[in-house]
Amino acid sequence: MFENLSDRLEGIYKKLKGRGVLKEADVDEALREIRVALIEADVSLSAINPFLEDIREKAVGQEVLKSLTPGHQMVKIVNDELISLLGGDFQDLTMAPTLPTIILMAGLQGAGKTTTVGKLANRFKGNGKNCLLVPADVYRPAAIEQLNVIGRELDVEVYQAEGEKDPVKICQGAVEAASKKMIHVVILDTAGRLQIDDELMEELKSIKEKVEPHESLFVVDAMMGQQAAEVARTFNDAIGIDGVILTKMDGDARGGAALSINSVTGGKPIRFVGTGEKLDALEPFHAERVVSRLLGMGDVMSLVEKAETAYDLEEQAVLEKKIKKNAFTLEDFKDQLKQIQKMGSIQQLIGMIPGANKLKGLNVDERAFCKIEAIINSMTPFERNKHNIINSSRKRRIALGSGTTVNDVNKLLKQFAQMQKMMKKMASGKGRGGFDLGSMMGGRGMSPFG
Amino acid sequence: MDGTEEDTIESNEEKGGFFSRLKSGLQKTRSGLAGGIDRVVNGPAKIGPELWQELEEVLLMADVGIPAMNWIMEELKKGVAKSLIRDKEGIVKYLKELLVRILEDVSVEEASPAKGLCVVLMIGINGSGKTTTIGKLAARYKGEGEQVIVAAGDTFRAAATEQLQAWADRTGVTCVSQKSGTDPSAVAYDAVQSAVVRNADRVIVDTAGRLQTNKNLMEELKKVKRVIGKVVADAPHETLLVLDASIGQNSLSQARLFHDSLKVDGLVMTKLDGSSKGGVLFNITRELQVPVRYIGVGEKVDDLQPFDPKSFVEALFNE
C-alpha cells in the first residue's frame, strides 16, 4: 500500500526525470495520485475537486527547480497550496475589549468538546486569566459532572445552574454572573449534536443570538470522514464559525477534515489541535505540520528546504570528488557535522523524516556533536588529514585538549574508519556522496559517547 | 437468553419504531449513497467510463474507501462483461448484492457461551460511544430477561463512572465501580467476580477510550482482557470494538490495531443517525473479516439493534 504521496509521485515521474517543464499530461497523471492521497486522508470530495483545479493551473508549465525532481516539484506545489489555504501562522483566540470574553464550543457528539474546554481553561489559567466553565450539556448523562471534575482538577470555577434545564438560560445566567465577578473568559460547553437535528441546531442558534459570543469554536474530530464539509457547513450556517479546534491529533489520523472544513467556512483559522488526553495536551495549530501529515510524508519539504539552504552545492561537489578518491578526512567530517547542525537540532530533523515518528522515544544526545567537534579541533592539521598516525600518546594529548577521555577519542576514530569503509563502497557503487546519519550516530542509543 | 421474548414494554413498538428511525437516520445516508446512485443511474451517462467515474465518486463520498471501492467497481465491470448486468437498473441490483456479500461473508451468530455467564468487553477510541452503547446493550439484554451487570472500567475520563451509573439507574441494572484512577483491570476483575457470585447472565465491561496508536494504553487493555480470563476461563466471550460512523478511513486503522492487540470479535457502529454513511464498514469487514454486530441510530435506549447485512443495505437504498 502506498502511504506517502511523494513515493507515489516518484513512481510516476521516474520515467520523466530530467524534463525541464511540467507538461499538462504529466500534471494530470500526478493529479490522479494526489486525488487518491487526499481521499485516503478523508478530505471531502467536494473540497478535493476545486483544490485539484487550482493545483492544475499552478502546475502546468511550471519549470522544475534544478534541485528537485518533477515528483518533488508537484509535492511542493501541493504542499505550498495547502499551507496557504490553511493559513500559515498560528492565530490565537480573539479576546473581547471588555470583560468577559465569551467562547462558545460546538460540535458533534464525541468530538471532545468537554475535554477541550478543560484544555482551553488550563491554557488561559497559564496566561493568568480566570475562567468560568459553563455546562450547557443537559442531555448526556454526567456531562455536567464531567465538567465539574475538570474544574476541580484545574481549580477553575464551574457555573452551577441550580436546576435550570434550559441551555440558553444557563448560558445567559453564566455570562451575567461572570460580568459581576469580573471573570476574564467564559467558556460555554454545549451538548454534542448532529447537524441534522433541527431542534438542537435551533437551540445552538438561540444561544449564539442571546449571548453573542466573541468566538464560536467548532470542535471536530481530526478523524472525521467525507461528511466533514457538510457538517461544518451546517454548523457554520447556524453559528458562524470563528475558529476550529481539531481533536485527537495524537493518533494516526491524517486530518483531512481540516481541508474539508476550510473549504466551507471561507478559510476560518484552525486555532488549536488536541494532542493527548491530559489537560495540557493542546497545541497551537501550525499548517505545515498538519499538511505534511495530510500528505503522509513527514515534514519532508522543510527538510528539503533546510538541506538546500544549509548545503553549499560547490562544497558538495568537492566532497564527492574526495570521497571518490577515498580522500575523506576528519576535517571534512567536521565540516559535514557543521552543515548538519546548521539544519537544526537532530531531534527535529528526525521528526521530519517520514515514518520516523515511530522513533519518537529515541534520544539523541546533541552534545555528542560538540564532543566530536572538540576532539577534532584538538588534533593538528596533519592528524586530521592522516588519522592513521594517531598513536596512544597523541590520543592522550587530544583527549586532554578536548576535555574528553582516550576512550572517546578511540570511539570516534573507530567510527570514522567505518565511515571511510562505507564511503569506499559508495564511491564504487552509484550512490551520491551523502552523509549517513545512522552510521555516524552508531545505531542504537545514537550517542557515540554513552 | 433464548426463550424469553417480548416481555419488555417497548418491544412491540420497537420494530416499526426502530426501522423507521433507521430509515430516517439513514435518510441522509440514502440521499448520499442511494440518492447519488439514483442520480447516476437515471442520469444521461451510458454504461461506460463516465458512469463508472460517477459511481466511484458516490462510493467514495460514502466513506467506502479506495480498496473496497476498487473491488466493487471491478466486480461491476466484470458483471457487465459477463452480461450479468444488461442495463443501468441492473447495476443497482448487482451493487446491492455485492455490498450484502461483503457483509454477509463474515456474518456470524452471537458468540455467547453455551450456558452461564457471558462476559462482554467494550473497546474503542475516545468519544466513539462505548458507554452509551453499553447502556443500550444492558437495557436490551435486561429486556430479554437477563440479569446484567455493567462494570465502570473507564477510570480515567472525568465522570465516566457517573455516566455509566446514570445509564445503569435508567435501565435498572447493577453497576460495579471503584473510584476514579483505579487500575481498570481491578474493576473488571471485581465486576466479573461479583457477576459470578450473583449468578448473573451477562457482564459488560466498559473501558476508557484510547487511540489505537497508544502502545501503553493498548497494553493496559490486554491486561484487562487477561485478568477477565483469570476469573472465568475463555472470557471475555465477546470483545466488541465501537466505531463512530462519522469517522472516515481512520476507522480501518482503528479496527486493524485493536484487532491486532485484542482480537476483536465484533464491531458496533454508532452515530449512524447522522449524515454519516458508515461505508468504511465494507472496507473493514473485507480486510479483517470481523463481523458487524450492532448499529446505533440514535440516543434512545432502543436505538441500538443487531446488525443485519440485508436490511442495512436495503435501508441504504430503499425509499
Interface residues (C-beta under 8 A of the other chain):
Chain A: V36 I39 E40 A41 D42 S44 L45 L108 Q109 G110 A111 G112 T114 T115 G118 Y139 R140 P141 A142 A143 E145 Q146 L147 N148 V149 I150 E153 L194 Q195 I196 D221 M223 M224 G225 Q226 Q227 A228 E230 V231 K248 D250 G251 D252 A253 R254 G256 A257 E277
Chain B: K28 G32 E57 L60 M61 A62 D63 G65 I66 I125 N126 G127 S128 G129 G135 F156 R157 A158 A159 A160 E162 Q163 Q165 A166 W167 R170 S180 L211 Q212 T213 N214 D244 S246 I247 G248 Q249 N250 S251 S253 K271 D273 G274 S275 S276 K277 V280 E299
